[in-house]
Amino acid sequence: MSDSQTAFKSLVELAERSRSAARGLPAQLDIRPYWSGIGFMLMGQRFAVPLGEVSEMLEVPPFTHLPGVQTWVKGVANVRGRLLPVFDMAAFFGGQLTAGRKQRRVLILETESLYSGLMVDQVFGMQHFPTDEFQEEAGPVDANIQPYTAGSYEQDGQRWTVFRPALLAQDPRFINAAKG
């Protein structure tokens, strides 16, 4: 046997031993895309707001009542030097907040033209839902809230309706809070 044949035979044996001793590749996991939002409770119903539509969550700040405004306008608060109008969302939709004062929170809606605080019963923090489980129907929500929703997700047997504050910001009734 020539030196080149011996070298080739050695390489073949080495390749066979390598294959027999090699471990398999790790199992490939299917990565599911998720939709994320801020979960909250309003009038006994669960909602999720798209992350990009709420800039902050706060405990209800002290606020000053304003004369000549709708009953759902709670007042105006000073939040880090900015005046934040605070709105009772349950009252806006014809209901009332169900949680105690300590549980209530304010979701801050901030767009180019609008800076508002939406008072809700409770905030659950970030919620993540597989995007392939999105349902077009909003779920069983109050008829007054329905125009501001965009589908839903179900998680652990609970329906989370997607609430769109951007739609609320386009509503002339919400923008003009003065008594008529």
NORFENSUL-V959726 format. One record per residue. N is the residue number from 1. RES is the residue in one letter. SS is DSSP state (A for helix, B for strand, O for the rest). PSI is psi as a letter, one per 30 degrees, with the letter a starting at -180 (NA if undefined). Layout:
BEGIN
N_RES_SS_PSI / N_RES_SS_PSI
END
This chain:
BEGIN
1_M_O_k / 2_S_O_l / 3_D_A_e / 4_S_A_e / 5_Q_A_e / 6_T_A_e / 7_A_A_e / 8_F_A_e / 9_K_A_e / 10_S_A_e / 11_L_A_e / 12_V_A_e / 13_E_A_e / 14_L_A_e / 15_A_A_e / 16_E_A_e / 17_R_A_e / 18_S_A_e / 19_R_A_e / 20_S_A_f / 21_A_A_f / 22_A_O_k / 23_R_O_l / 24_G_O_l / 25_L_O_l / 26_P_O_l / 27_A_O_k / 28_Q_O_k / 29_L_O_k / 30_D_O_k / 31_I_O_k / 32_R_O_k / 33_P_O_k / 34_Y_B_k / 35_W_B_k / 36_S_B_k / 37_G_B_l / 38_I_B_k / 39_G_B_k / 40_F_B_l / 41_M_B_k / 42_L_B_k / 43_M_O_h / 44_G_O_g / 45_Q_B_k / 46_R_B_k / 47_F_B_l / 48_A_B_k / 49_V_B_k / 50_P_B_k / 51_L_A_e / 52_G_A_f / 53_E_A_f / 54_V_O_k / 55_S_O_f / 56_E_B_l / 57_M_B_k / 58_L_B_l / 59_E_B_l / 60_V_O_j / 61_P_O_l / 62_P_O_k / 63_F_O_l / 64_T_B_k / 65_H_O_k / 66_L_O_k / 67_P_O_l / 68_G_O_g / 69_V_B_l / 70_Q_O_l / 71_T_O_f / 72_W_O_f / 73_V_B_j / 74_K_B_e / 75_G_B_a / 76_V_B_k / 77_A_B_l / 78_N_B_j / 79_V_B_j / 80_R_O_h / 81_G_O_f / 82_R_B_k / 83_L_B_k / 84_L_B_j / 85_P_B_k / 86_V_B_k / 87_F_B_k / 88_D_B_j / 89_M_A_e / 90_A_A_e / 91_A_A_e / 92_F_A_e / 93_F_O_g / 94_G_O_g / 95_G_O_a / 96_Q_O_l / 97_L_O_k / 98_T_O_f / 99_A_O_l / 100_G_O_l / 101_R_O_e / 102_K_O_f / 103_Q_O_f / 104_R_O_k / 105_R_B_l / 106_V_B_k / 107_L_B_k / 108_I_B_k / 109_L_B_k / 110_E_B_j / 111_T_O_a / 112_E_O_e / 113_S_O_f / 114_L_O_k / 115_Y_B_j / 116_S_B_l / 117_G_B_k / 118_L_B_j / 119_M_B_k / 120_V_B_l / 121_D_O_e / 122_Q_B_k / 123_V_B_k / 124_F_B_f / 125_G_B_a / 126_M_B_k / 127_Q_B_k / 128_H_B_k / 129_F_B_k / 130_P_B_k / 131_T_A_f / 132_D_A_f / 133_E_A_g / 134_F_O_k / 135_Q_B_k / 136_E_O_e / 137_E_O_k / 138_A_O_f / 139_G_O_l / 140_P_O_i / 141_V_O_l / 142_D_O_k / 143_A_A_e / 144_N_A_f / 145_I_A_f / 146_Q_A_e / 147_P_O_f / 148_Y_O_g / 149_T_B_l / 150_A_B_i / 151_G_B_a / 152_S_B_l / 153_Y_B_l / 154_E_B_k / 155_Q_B_k / 156_D_O_h / 157_G_O_g / 158_Q_B_k / 159_R_B_k / 160_W_B_j / 161_T_B_k / 162_V_B_j / 163_F_B_k / 164_R_O_j / 165_P_A_f / 166_A_A_e / 167_L_A_e / 168_L_A_e / 169_A_O_f / 170_Q_O_f / 171_D_O_j / 172_P_A_e / 173_R_A_e / 174_F_A_e / 175_I_A_e / 176_N_O_j / 177_A_O_g / 178_A_B_k / 179_K_O_k / 180_G_O_NA
END
